């Protein structure tokens, strides 16, 4: 076994084409751009998520299993105790394992703390206990730069400063120990309502069509009434779209800066760590009439940034399709670790040709019910029903639900080309059948109800999950 430290940073709701590495017009992620340009870094332009929202996507990252197998794809379900996690495997292999998350989707309530010797959940009730008085005091002194200033409205506050401080503390502790460390941190400040800290609001302010206070209010309103806006067909004027657009990019710039600080500390304190920076899923900005991340396996919500640094055999710009489980499988294989990653492929020797994304049924039905509560005439016929599995290559995306299947010739996802490409349909349909039989078979006995505290439930409601 090679004792290499691993630092994995998952950014929340970051779509690839809104990053600097994805060619966005604004330099939203300068750190990610610099990291991607390093000689021993690989930057992927077709990283495809396993699911379309945080809990199942994160569970696939941390178990290496398909959403239909690990069963965390509804609001009510948590990871079953009988599903082994990758942090458990790393811990058993001699790693110190540290997890950090400010959102209930990645917490003990969903079973995603398993295998972490130290897991910091930054909920309101546990904040002082988790970060300690020194970090909390420094955070309060920096509220105007790293958060929203003195307000009791928790929707407006950012947690990046505390995550950075916690990660740095655990990295320094690991550097003084003999065992390697696996650090996993979820950076959530890019989730809607896209309310960037005061210190980052000027980053792209010149692109705003409205004053900053009005732009922030528009972003909050989008988040608070996201289901209502979708149900009514997104009756959003140009000024509001501009505000949401600029606020999102400003939030991306902040999480990029937090990631930069964590990686800088890791490289200063640890001996040649492997660095992974990616996102759990993307975000809709009107595609298919949607906002946030729900209902569809469209590119907007499934193609995310991925940069891997410090891993022998991986470098340069990569166009091949890749998934998070592949990176995890490649890392453990490169380090000679016997840690199972069932759906992963070692991309150094076995590059992926087809990426699979799944959308569960219960959450989607709940979303449609919510839309119809606001607008009884909401037309959901454009969305596939039941469990949806999408198969993606560099040229096509094929998705199959209970009611029908559709094929798109990328980058266009507006026209179903199934009739003109029956051979592609047949091939990808067969690939889905094979993949489901091997990796995606559901096991209802694994279903475990998530146990959210009232504070967690309030947070998830604010974020549009409940």
Backbone torsions as a table, in degrees:
resi	resn	phi	psi	omega
1	UNK	NA	137.2	174.6
2	UNK	-94.9	123.7	-177.7
3	UNK	-83.9	82.7	176.3
4	UNK	-109.6	134.1	174.9
5	UNK	-72.9	149.8	-178.8
6	UNK	-127.6	125.9	175.6
7	UNK	-120.4	115.5	-177.6
8	UNK	-117.3	119.0	179.2
9	UNK	-114.2	121.5	176.9
10	UNK	-107.3	117.4	178.4
11	UNK	-89.4	144.1	-174.7
12	UNK	-86.7	130.3	169.0
13	UNK	57.6	41.8	-177.3
14	UNK	-108.9	112.5	177.6
15	UNK	-87.4	145.2	-172.2
16	UNK	-58.0	-43.3	-173.1
17	UNK	-75.3	0.1	175.1
18	UNK	-104.5	9.9	178.6
19	UNK	-106.1	164.2	177.9
20	UNK	-64.8	-35.5	178.1
21	UNK	-72.6	-19.0	179.0
22	UNK	-94.8	8.1	174.8
23	UNK	84.1	18.5	-179.8
24	UNK	-65.8	149.4	-176.1
25	UNK	-66.9	-28.5	175.3
26	UNK	-97.5	145.8	-179.8
27	UNK	-83.1	73.5	-173.5
28	UNK	-74.6	-29.6	-175.0
29	UNK	-131.6	68.2	-178.6
30	UNK	-61.7	-33.9	177.5
31	UNK	-65.3	-45.7	-179.9
32	UNK	-61.4	-38.0	177.5
33	UNK	-62.4	-45.2	179.7
34	UNK	-65.9	-42.1	179.7
35	UNK	-61.2	-41.7	-179.1
36	UNK	-65.1	-26.7	-176.4
37	UNK	-84.8	-7.0	-179.0
38	UNK	-69.3	151.5	-173.1
39	UNK	-61.9	-31.4	-177.4
40	UNK	-103.8	24.0	178.6
41	UNK	-109.1	148.6	172.4
42	UNK	-118.1	130.7	178.8
43	UNK	-117.0	124.7	-174.6
44	UNK	-106.3	132.1	179.3
45	UNK	-100.0	-2.3	178.5
46	UNK	-129.5	44.5	174.8
47	UNK	-77.1	119.1	-174.3
48	UNK	-109.7	126.1	-177.4
49	UNK	-72.5	157.5	178.6
50	UNK	-78.4	-23.9	-178.4
51	UNK	-148.4	179.7	-172.4
52	UNK	-109.4	3.4	174.8
53	UNK	-146.5	172.2	-162.3
54	UNK	-61.4	-49.5	-170.7
55	UNK	-63.5	-53.8	179.2
56	UNK	-67.5	-33.6	178.7
57	UNK	-65.2	-46.7	179.9
58	UNK	-65.5	-36.7	178.7
59	UNK	-64.4	-39.3	177.2
60	UNK	-65.9	-37.8	175.8
61	UNK	-60.5	-43.7	-170.7
62	UNK	-91.5	-5.2	175.3
63	UNK	-121.5	-21.7	-174.4
64	UNK	70.2	28.1	-178.3
65	UNK	-122.6	157.8	179.8
66	UNK	-72.3	148.4	177.3
67	UNK	-54.4	-39.8	-179.6
68	UNK	-69.3	-14.4	177.7
69	UNK	-93.1	-45.3	-178.1
70	UNK	-83.2	-17.5	166.3
71	UNK	68.5	34.5	176.5
72	UNK	-107.2	33.6	-170.7
73	UNK	-101.2	13.6	170.3
74	UNK	-123.0	162.7	-177.1
75	UNK	-61.5	-27.4	-173.1
76	UNK	-88.6	-16.8	-167.2
77	UNK	-101.3	144.2	176.5
78	UNK	-117.9	169.4	178.7
79	UNK	-69.3	128.8	179.4
80	UNK	-69.0	148.3	-178.4
81	UNK	-65.1	-19.1	-176.8
82	UNK	-89.6	2.0	176.3
83	UNK	-94.7	115.4	-179.5
84	UNK	-67.9	146.7	178.7
85	UNK	-110.4	157.1	178.5
86	UNK	-66.8	-40.7	174.4
87	UNK	-57.9	-35.5	175.5
88	UNK	-61.9	-44.0	179.3
89	UNK	-63.9	-40.9	178.5
90	UNK	-67.2	-40.7	177.0
91	UNK	-59.9	-45.2	-179.6
92	UNK	-67.0	-22.5	178.4
93	UNK	-86.6	2.0	175.5
94	UNK	106.3	8.1	179.7
95	UNK	-86.3	143.8	163.4
96	UNK	-79.4	126.9	-174.6
97	UNK	-115.7	127.7	-176.8
98	UNK	-130.0	129.4	176.4
99	UNK	-122.8	143.2	179.3
100	UNK	-136.2	129.8	178.2
101	UNK	-152.6	137.6	175.3
102	UNK	-99.5	3.9	-175.6
103	UNK	-122.4	146.0	-176.2
104	UNK	-66.2	-22.5	178.4
105	UNK	-60.2	-30.7	177.8
106	UNK	-118.2	89.6	-173.3
107	UNK	-163.9	-178.9	176.4
108	UNK	-63.6	-28.8	-178.9
109	UNK	-63.2	-28.4	179.7
110	UNK	-105.4	3.7	178.8
111	UNK	81.9	6.5	-175.4
112	UNK	-90.4	10.4	171.0
113	UNK	-92.1	-8.0	-174.4
114	UNK	-65.8	133.6	179.6
115	UNK	94.9	-13.1	178.0
116	UNK	-91.0	119.7	177.4
117	UNK	-63.9	-36.9	173.8
118	UNK	-124.8	120.1	177.3
119	UNK	-126.4	120.4	-178.8
120	UNK	-103.3	110.3	172.4
121	UNK	-102.0	118.8	-172.7
122	UNK	-94.6	57.3	172.7
123	UNK	-82.3	162.7	-177.5
124	UNK	-57.3	-40.8	-174.5
125	UNK	-70.9	-28.4	-175.1
126	UNK	-107.1	4.6	-167.7
127	UNK	-58.8	-52.7	-178.0
128	UNK	-62.4	-41.9	179.3
129	UNK	-62.0	-39.6	-174.9
130	UNK	-79.0	-42.4	-174.5
131	UNK	-95.3	-23.1	-178.9
132	UNK	84.6	160.1	-174.8
133	UNK	-65.2	-33.9	-177.1
134	UNK	-67.6	-50.3	-179.8
135	UNK	-63.6	-41.7	-179.7
136	UNK	-63.2	-40.4	178.8
137	UNK	-64.3	-41.8	179.0
138	UNK	-65.3	-37.5	177.3
139	UNK	-62.1	-44.8	-179.7
140	UNK	-63.0	-36.1	177.8
141	UNK	-69.7	-21.0	-178.4
142	UNK	-107.8	19.2	-176.7
143	UNK	-58.5	-34.1	-176.5
144	UNK	-76.3	-25.3	178.5
145	UNK	-94.0	-43.4	-173.3
146	UNK	-103.3	7.3	176.7
147	UNK	-155.9	-155.1	-171.2
148	UNK	-96.9	9.8	-175.7
149	UNK	82.4	-163.5	-174.0
150	UNK	-83.5	94.8	175.6
151	UNK	-144.6	146.0	177.9
152	UNK	-89.1	-0.2	179.0
153	UNK	-79.9	100.5	-174.0
154	UNK	-66.7	-19.4	177.6
155	UNK	-62.1	-26.4	-173.6
156	UNK	-88.5	-11.5	-173.8
157	UNK	-88.3	152.4	178.6
158	UNK	-110.4	151.5	-178.6
159	UNK	-113.5	-0.7	-174.1
160	UNK	-57.1	-39.9	-179.1
161	UNK	-60.0	-44.1	-179.2
162	UNK	-69.9	-37.9	177.6
163	UNK	-62.7	-43.7	177.5
164	UNK	-58.7	-47.2	-178.3
165	UNK	-64.5	-42.8	178.2
166	UNK	-63.9	-46.7	179.8
167	UNK	-60.1	-43.6	179.8
168	UNK	-62.8	-41.0	178.6
169	UNK	-62.5	-44.6	-179.1
170	UNK	-70.7	-33.2	176.4
171	UNK	-64.2	-43.6	179.9
172	UNK	-65.7	-37.8	176.1
173	UNK	-64.0	-40.7	-179.8
174	UNK	-66.0	-35.2	-178.2
175	UNK	-66.0	-23.8	180.0
176	UNK	-89.9	-4.0	-178.8
177	UNK	-103.2	166.7	-179.0
178	UNK	-83.6	-26.2	-173.7
179	UNK	-85.8	147.8	175.0
180	UNK	-70.1	163.3	-177.6
181	UNK	-121.7	142.4	167.2
182	UNK	-112.3	111.9	179.1
183	UNK	-109.3	122.9	177.8
184	UNK	-119.9	121.0	-180.0
185	UNK	-128.8	135.6	177.7
186	UNK	-104.8	115.6	-178.2
187	UNK	-99.0	110.6	-165.5
188	UNK	-103.8	1.2	-172.1
189	UNK	-73.1	-2.4	175.0
190	UNK	-96.5	2.9	172.7
191	UNK	-72.8	149.5	175.4
192	UNK	-59.3	143.8	29.3
193	UNK	-91.4	19.0	178.7
194	UNK	50.8	62.0	-177.8
195	UNK	-114.0	84.1	-173.0
196	UNK	-65.1	151.3	175.4
197	UNK	-58.5	156.5	-177.8
198	UNK	-57.2	-35.5	-178.1
199	UNK	-69.1	-11.4	-178.4
200	UNK	-114.7	0.8	-174.7
201	UNK	-72.1	-24.5	-178.8
202	UNK	-82.3	-6.8	-173.2
203	UNK	-54.0	-47.1	-179.3
204	UNK	-126.5	24.9	-174.2
205	UNK	-60.1	-31.5	-178.7
206	UNK	-65.4	-15.4	178.6
207	UNK	-88.2	-5.1	-179.3
208	UNK	-75.3	142.0	174.9
209	UNK	-91.5	-9.4	-177.7
210	UNK	-129.9	162.3	174.2
211	UNK	-59.4	154.9	-175.1
212	UNK	-57.3	-43.1	-177.3
213	UNK	-63.1	-36.1	178.3
214	UNK	-71.6	-35.6	178.0
215	UNK	-65.8	-43.1	178.1
216	UNK	-63.3	-41.1	178.6
217	UNK	-63.5	-38.9	178.7
218	UNK	-65.2	-39.3	179.1
219	UNK	-66.4	-41.7	176.7
220	UNK	-63.0	-42.4	-179.5
221	UNK	-63.7	-41.0	177.1
222	UNK	-56.8	-44.8	-177.6
223	UNK	-69.1	-45.2	-177.4
224	UNK	-64.5	-33.3	-174.6
225	UNK	-119.8	34.4	-173.8
226	UNK	-59.8	-40.9	-179.5
227	UNK	-69.1	-39.2	178.8
228	UNK	-64.0	-43.1	179.3
229	UNK	-61.1	-44.8	179.6
230	UNK	-64.9	-43.8	-178.3
231	UNK	-59.7	-33.2	-178.3
232	UNK	-91.4	8.7	176.1
233	UNK	82.8	24.1	178.7
234	UNK	55.9	63.4	176.8
235	UNK	-79.0	68.8	-172.1
236	UNK	-112.5	128.4	-179.1
237	UNK	-80.5	169.9	-174.3
238	UNK	-61.0	-38.7	-179.4
239	UNK	-64.1	-40.1	179.6
240	UNK	-68.3	-43.4	176.7
241	UNK	-58.5	-42.5	179.1
242	UNK	-60.9	-43.0	179.9
243	UNK	-62.0	-46.8	180.0
244	UNK	-62.1	-41.8	-179.6
245	UNK	-60.2	-49.2	-176.8
246	UNK	-72.7	-38.6	178.9
247	UNK	-65.5	-38.7	176.8
248	UNK	-62.0	-47.5	-179.7
249	UNK	-62.4	-36.0	178.4
250	UNK	-67.3	-38.8	176.4
251	UNK	-65.1	-38.0	176.4
252	UNK	-61.5	-41.6	179.6
253	UNK	-60.2	-36.2	179.8
254	UNK	-69.6	-48.3	-179.1
255	UNK	-65.2	-30.7	174.7
256	UNK	-62.8	-41.7	178.8
257	UNK	-65.7	-38.8	177.7
258	UNK	-64.8	-44.8	177.5
259	UNK	-59.4	-41.2	179.2
260	UNK	-59.4	-44.2	-178.5
261	UNK	-65.3	-41.7	179.3
262	UNK	-63.5	-45.0	-178.8
263	UNK	-67.0	-37.7	177.3
264	UNK	-59.8	-44.0	177.5
265	UNK	-64.4	-43.6	-179.3
266	UNK	-60.3	-42.5	-179.0
267	UNK	-72.2	-27.4	178.2
268	UNK	-78.1	-33.0	-172.1
269	UNK	-100.5	-27.8	-175.5
270	UNK	-106.5	162.3	-177.3
271	UNK	-94.3	98.6	174.9
272	UNK	54.2	59.5	-179.1
273	UNK	-70.8	152.3	169.4
274	UNK	-82.4	130.2	-176.7
275	UNK	-115.3	130.8	173.8
276	UNK	-126.6	125.1	174.6
277	UNK	-126.1	125.8	-176.8
278	UNK	-152.9	-164.2	176.9
279	UNK	-138.8	155.7	-178.2
280	UNK	-77.0	-32.0	178.0
281	UNK	-169.1	175.2	178.5
282	UNK	-97.1	-145.1	-174.4
283	UNK	-157.3	141.9	175.3
284	UNK	-89.6	138.9	171.8
285	UNK	-131.1	57.6	177.6
286	UNK	104.0	-18.8	177.4
287	UNK	-58.3	134.2	-178.7
288	UNK	56.3	23.4	179.0
289	UNK	71.9	25.2	-172.9
290	UNK	-119.2	159.5	169.0
291	UNK	-126.3	167.8	176.6
292	UNK	61.4	-129.3	-175.3
293	UNK	-150.9	98.3	-176.5
294	UNK	-163.1	157.8	167.7
295	UNK	70.2	-37.0	-170.1
296	UNK	-123.4	152.9	175.8
297	UNK	-101.7	28.1	178.3
298	UNK	-58.0	154.1	179.5
299	UNK	-52.2	-37.5	-176.7
300	UNK	-55.2	-31.9	-175.2
301	UNK	-109.1	-3.0	-176.9
302	UNK	-118.7	-14.0	178.2
303	UNK	-103.5	119.4	-171.9
304	UNK	-129.6	161.9	177.2
305	UNK	-68.4	150.9	174.0
306	UNK	-152.9	119.5	173.8
307	UNK	-128.1	129.2	178.4
308	UNK	-119.4	124.0	-177.7
309	UNK	-121.8	139.6	173.4
310	UNK	88.5	14.2	-179.4
311	UNK	-109.7	117.0	-179.1
312	UNK	-57.8	135.7	178.3
313	UNK	93.3	-3.2	177.2
314	UNK	-127.3	120.8	177.6
315	UNK	-163.8	160.5	174.8
316	UNK	82.8	-178.8	178.2
317	UNK	-80.1	131.7	-176.4
318	UNK	-121.9	130.2	178.3
319	UNK	-100.7	-12.0	-177.6
320	UNK	-67.7	151.7	178.5
321	UNK	-71.1	145.3	-177.9
322	UNK	-150.1	154.2	176.6
323	UNK	-131.0	164.1	-174.5
324	UNK	-60.0	-37.8	179.1
325	UNK	-62.9	-29.7	177.1
326	UNK	-65.2	-41.8	179.0
327	UNK	-64.4	-44.1	179.4
328	UNK	-63.0	-42.0	179.0
329	UNK	-63.7	-40.5	-178.8
330	UNK	-67.2	-40.3	179.8
331	UNK	-63.5	-49.9	-176.8
332	UNK	-68.0	-33.3	178.1
333	UNK	-68.1	-41.9	179.8
334	UNK	-63.3	-29.5	-179.3
335	UNK	-92.8	1.6	177.9
336	UNK	70.3	31.8	-177.1
337	UNK	-98.3	138.9	178.3
338	UNK	-92.7	72.8	-179.5
339	UNK	-123.3	113.2	-176.3
340	UNK	-65.8	136.3	172.2
341	UNK	-133.8	82.3	-165.7
342	UNK	-53.6	-41.7	-176.2
343	UNK	-97.2	6.1	-178.7
344	UNK	-88.7	153.8	174.7
345	UNK	-125.9	141.6	176.9
346	UNK	-73.4	104.6	-172.0
347	UNK	-74.3	-6.6	173.7
348	UNK	-74.2	-34.2	-175.5
349	UNK	-119.0	-18.1	-175.0
350	UNK	-138.5	67.2	-177.1
351	UNK	-61.6	145.3	-176.2
352	UNK	-77.2	143.5	174.4
353	UNK	-105.4	-28.0	-177.3
354	UNK	-134.0	131.4	176.6
355	UNK	-107.8	141.3	-176.8
356	UNK	-117.0	130.7	176.5
357	UNK	-124.7	140.8	179.9
358	UNK	-123.8	147.4	173.6
359	UNK	-123.9	122.9	-178.5
360	UNK	-75.2	164.2	-176.1
361	UNK	-85.5	-47.4	-171.1
362	UNK	-59.6	-45.1	-178.7
363	UNK	-64.4	-39.0	-179.3
364	UNK	-65.3	-41.1	177.1
365	UNK	-62.3	-39.8	178.8
366	UNK	-63.3	-41.1	178.7
367	UNK	-62.0	-45.3	-179.3
368	UNK	-64.5	-39.7	175.5
369	UNK	-60.1	-39.6	178.8
370	UNK	-65.1	-42.6	178.0
371	UNK	-60.5	-43.6	-177.6
372	UNK	-72.7	-21.5	173.4
373	UNK	-66.0	-36.9	177.6
374	UNK	-80.5	-35.4	-175.8
375	UNK	-143.7	98.1	-176.0
376	UNK	-58.7	-19.1	-178.6
377	UNK	-94.8	8.7	-179.2
378	UNK	-56.2	129.5	-177.7
379	UNK	-96.0	108.8	-179.4
380	UNK	-98.6	9.3	-173.9
381	UNK	-66.4	-20.4	180.0
382	UNK	-74.5	-11.5	-179.3
383	UNK	-102.2	136.7	177.6
384	UNK	-65.3	150.6	-179.1
385	UNK	-99.5	163.8	177.5
386	UNK	71.5	-158.5	174.8
387	UNK	-74.5	130.2	179.0
388	UNK	-110.5	130.5	173.0
389	UNK	-120.1	127.8	-178.4
390	UNK	-111.5	135.5	176.2
391	UNK	-115.8	123.4	-173.3
392	UNK	-123.4	132.7	169.8
393	UNK	-114.8	-174.4	176.6
394	UNK	-71.8	-14.6	-176.5
395	UNK	-112.3	-29.5	-173.8
396	UNK	-135.5	158.0	167.5
397	UNK	-131.4	122.4	-179.2
398	UNK	-116.1	130.7	178.6
399	UNK	-129.6	143.2	-175.2
400	UNK	-133.1	126.8	174.9
401	UNK	-118.8	-164.8	179.9
402	UNK	-73.6	-30.8	-173.1
403	UNK	-95.2	-26.4	-177.0
404	UNK	-169.9	176.6	175.1
405	UNK	-131.0	154.6	-178.8
406	UNK	-139.8	147.6	178.0
407	UNK	-125.7	133.3	177.9
408	UNK	-122.3	140.1	175.1
409	UNK	-96.1	109.3	-172.9
410	UNK	-67.3	145.4	10.2
411	UNK	-88.2	1.0	-178.3
412	UNK	-77.2	125.7	175.9
413	UNK	-124.1	30.5	179.8
414	UNK	-105.0	-18.8	-175.7
415	UNK	-126.5	126.2	176.1
416	UNK	-75.1	120.0	-176.8
417	UNK	-107.7	23.6	-176.9
418	UNK	-56.7	-42.9	-175.0
419	UNK	-67.8	-29.4	-178.6
420	UNK	-90.0	-6.5	-179.5
421	UNK	-138.6	60.4	-176.9
422	UNK	-63.9	-28.9	179.7
423	UNK	-67.2	-37.5	178.0
424	UNK	-68.1	-41.7	178.0
425	UNK	-58.9	-47.3	-178.2
426	UNK	-62.3	-42.5	-178.6
427	UNK	-65.8	-49.0	-176.1
428	UNK	-71.3	-31.7	175.5
429	UNK	-63.8	-42.0	177.1
430	UNK	-65.7	-36.9	178.2
431	UNK	-64.4	-39.4	177.0
432	UNK	-63.3	-44.9	178.8
433	UNK	-57.5	-46.1	-178.1
434	UNK	-65.1	-44.0	-178.6
435	UNK	-65.3	-42.7	178.9
436	UNK	-63.9	-40.0	-179.8
437	UNK	-65.1	-34.5	-177.3
438	UNK	-85.3	-42.9	-169.9
439	UNK	-121.2	-23.3	-167.4
440	UNK	-107.1	8.4	-177.6
441	UNK	-59.8	125.5	-180.0
442	UNK	-72.8	149.9	176.6
443	UNK	-132.7	96.6	-175.2
444	UNK	-61.9	-23.0	-179.6
445	UNK	-68.0	-15.5	-179.7
446	UNK	-84.2	-6.1	-175.3
447	UNK	-70.7	125.5	178.4
448	UNK	-130.6	135.6	-176.8
449	UNK	-75.3	133.7	176.4
450	UNK	-70.4	139.1	-176.0
451	UNK	-110.8	87.7	-178.2
452	UNK	-92.3	134.4	172.9
453	UNK	-71.4	164.6	176.4
454	UNK	-55.8	-37.6	178.3
455	UNK	-65.2	-41.2	177.9
456	UNK	-64.6	-43.8	179.6
457	UNK	-61.6	-38.9	177.5
458	UNK	-63.4	-42.1	178.7
459	UNK	-62.7	-45.6	-178.7
460	UNK	-65.3	-34.9	176.0
461	UNK	-65.8	-40.7	177.6
462	UNK	-61.6	-33.0	-177.7
463	UNK	-87.8	0.4	176.2
464	UNK	88.4	11.6	-178.0
465	UNK	-88.1	-27.3	-179.1
466	UNK	-116.6	NA	NA
